[in-house]
Amino acid sequence: MFLETFGSAVLGLLLGWAAFHRLAHRLPSRLLVLSTGVAGALFGGFVTHSALGSSGILPNLIGAAVVSAASLSLLLRPAGRLRRRSLTA
């Protein structure tokens, strides 16, 4: 159980770092991105462990990676400026 938790936290930290490194211009602060990655991975690991039981560490890490990536994707901002035009213009 400890190895699953530690692995999920490290995986979330790595995903958060990779996301911030690649998409820094579209993400908020580094601290928020890293903590969201870790929290998402821990939650994903918990949900996967609750659903599948102790079926191994690999399914747990896959579930942690999926939920962490989904959590990080919620932080993305649009790439360009949003232009709002009125209907009369």
Salt bridges, closest charged atoms under 4 A:
GLU4 OE1 - HIS49 ND1 3.23
